Amino acid sequence: MAEPRLAIVVGANGGIGRALLAALVRDKAYDQVIAMARNAQEPDQGALWIEADILDESSLKQAADRIRTLGQPVRIILATGALHGQGLVPEKSMRALDPEGLARSFAINAIGPALVAKHLLPLTPRDTPSLFAALSARVGSIGDNHLGGWYGYRASKAALNMLVHTLAIEHRRTRPLGLCVVLHPGTVNTDLSQPFQSALPDGQVMTPAQSAQALLSVMDGLTLADNGGFIDWNGVNIPW
Ligand SMILES: NC(=O)c1ccc[n+]([C@@H]2O[C@H](COP(=O)([O-])OP(=O)(O)OC[C@H]3O[C@@H](n4cnc5c(N)ncnc54)[C@H](OP(=O)(O)O)[C@@H]3O)[C@@H](O)[C@H]2O)c1
């Protein structure tokens, strides 16, 4: 008998994560939707909540051990990340560079996601399609960086992009139908973008539900040629 098909949202308490979760639960393509977060919510929205902190590898291993008993993840979406708070202040200039802040950015935005991949990618099916999509950010593009600033966030997202691109190459060797990509969700009205929205022109900020819908339709349209790509919410490739 076929294994139950699982969809997983890591960072399910975040603005975009919650919207992705709500949409996935409505999608009949999955037998079970798993919400991973530091703090589990009451079982709502039909998802199964599993607690894990992406900075605590033992919690990721425990979560993976539990997920293995439930079925095979065919879609894993990583919606964690931080720009400010948690000891982070987006740097406006080099004078603001702080080793602890930089290390924290890298831990949350690059190292944690790589550890999630380390523990969850081996659970994906070997012979049928699957997708691992990590939310990155356009500001992590080196080629597209004309404004400067936000050193830690930019550099940690660029590192995330390289980690996922490298994972995609290795993953393909054992799972020829398995995709790994990084996606830019657009500018979305969440806690993460809230302090910076006033600088944006009207109409440039999406709701989490709009972004989730756009991201899911991009994910649905991906082909094997997209493996390892850096793609925006419109389905357009972003320069590295
Ligand atoms: N919003 C935007 O405009 C925008 C633009 C470009 C890219 N992005 C990217 O999109 C992703 C989602 O952002 P968002 O706007 O939804 O932000 P958000 O509402 O602040 O959500 C971020 C999530 O990351 C989780 N997280 C942080 N550290 C964690 C850890 N150590 N372990 C587990 N979870 C952790 C938070 O968990 P808790 O709930 O436990 O705090 C929160 O649920 C991020 O990667 C962000 O960089 C967002």
The ligand as a Tripos MOL2 file, in Angstrom:
@<TRIPOS>MOLECULE
LIG
   48    52     1     0     0
SMALL
NO_CHARGES

@<TRIPOS>ATOM
      1 N1          7.3660   39.2340    4.8700 N.am      1 LIG1
      2 C1          8.0920   39.6040    3.8290 C.2       1 LIG1
      3 O1          7.8540   40.6720    3.2360 O.2       1 LIG1
      4 C2          9.2030   38.7320    3.3250 C.ar      1 LIG1
      5 C3          9.9420   39.1830    2.2140 C.ar      1 LIG1
      6 C4         10.9750   38.3820    1.7250 C.ar      1 LIG1
      7 C5         11.2400   37.1780    2.3330 C.ar      1 LIG1
      8 N2         10.5170   36.7670    3.4130 N.ar      1 LIG1
      9 C6         10.8670   35.4800    4.0250 C.3       1 LIG1
     10 O2          9.7080   34.6850    4.1950 O.3       1 LIG1
     11 C7          9.8840   33.8370    5.3450 C.3       1 LIG1
     12 C8          8.6730   33.9530    6.2560 C.3       1 LIG1
     13 O3          8.6300   35.2820    6.7570 O.3       1 LIG1
     14 P1          7.3590   35.9480    7.4260 P.3       1 LIG1
     15 O4          7.1950   37.2530    6.7610 O.co2     1 LIG1
     16 O5          6.2400   34.9800    7.4870 O.co2     1 LIG1
     17 O6          7.9530   36.2280    8.8760 O.3       1 LIG1
     18 P2          7.3790   35.9670   10.3470 P.3       1 LIG1
     19 O7          5.9040   36.2040   10.3840 O.co2     1 LIG1
     20 O8          8.2510   36.7540   11.2540 O.co2     1 LIG1
     21 O9          7.6290   34.4030   10.5530 O.3       1 LIG1
     22 C9          8.9330   33.8860   10.7280 C.3       1 LIG1
     23 C10         8.8040   32.5350   11.3850 C.3       1 LIG1
     24 O10        10.1140   32.0120   11.6000 O.3       1 LIG1
     25 C11        10.0670   31.2890   12.7890 C.3       1 LIG1
     26 N3         11.3650   31.0870   13.4330 N.ar      1 LIG1
     27 C12        12.3090   32.0210   13.6920 C.ar      1 LIG1
     28 N4         13.3330   31.4340   14.3500 N.ar      1 LIG1
     29 C13        12.9900   30.1130   14.5020 C.ar      1 LIG1
     30 C14        13.6180   28.9820   15.0930 C.ar      1 LIG1
     31 N5         14.8090   29.0750   15.6880 N.pl3     1 LIG1
     32 N6         12.9800   27.7700   15.0500 N.ar      1 LIG1
     33 C15        11.7790   27.6580   14.4730 C.ar      1 LIG1
     34 N7         11.1290   28.6880   13.8900 N.ar      1 LIG1
     35 C16        11.7400   29.8970   13.9110 C.ar      1 LIG1
     36 C17         9.1880   32.1310   13.7130 C.3       1 LIG1
     37 O11         8.7550   31.2940   14.7430 O.3       1 LIG1
     38 P3          7.9590   31.7990   16.0490 P.3       1 LIG1
     39 O12         6.5480   31.9480   15.5470 O.co2     1 LIG1
     40 O13         8.1540   30.7010   17.0070 O.co2     1 LIG1
     41 O14         8.6060   33.1000   16.4450 O.co2     1 LIG1
     42 C18         8.1110   32.5770   12.7520 C.3       1 LIG1
     43 O15         7.0620   31.6360   12.7670 O.3       1 LIG1
     44 C19        11.2190   34.2330    5.9790 C.3       1 LIG1
     45 O16        12.2300   33.3730    5.5260 O.3       1 LIG1
     46 C20        11.4620   35.6250    5.4140 C.3       1 LIG1
     47 O17        12.8280   35.9510    5.3820 O.3       1 LIG1
     48 C21         9.5070   37.5200    3.9230 C.ar      1 LIG1
@<TRIPOS>BOND
     1     1     2 1
     2     2     3 2
     3     2     4 1
     4     4     5 ar
     5     4    48 ar
     6     5     6 ar
     7     6     7 ar
     8     7     8 ar
     9     8     9 1
    10     8    48 ar
    11     9    10 1
    12     9    46 1
    13    10    11 1
    14    11    12 1
    15    11    44 1
    16    12    13 1
    17    13    14 1
    18    14    15 2
    19    14    16 1
    20    14    17 1
    21    17    18 1
    22    18    19 2
    23    18    20 1
    24    18    21 1
    25    21    22 1
    26    22    23 1
    27    23    24 1
    28    23    42 1
    29    24    25 1
    30    25    26 1
    31    25    36 1
    32    26    27 ar
    33    26    35 ar
    34    27    28 ar
    35    28    29 ar
    36    29    30 ar
    37    29    35 ar
    38    30    31 1
    39    30    32 ar
    40    32    33 ar
    41    33    34 ar
    42    34    35 ar
    43    36    37 1
    44    36    42 1
    45    37    38 1
    46    38    39 2
    47    38    40 1
    48    38    41 1
    49    42    43 1
    50    44    45 1
    51    44    46 1
    52    46    47 1
@<TRIPOS>SUBSTRUCTURE
     1 LIG1         1 GROUP 0 **** ****
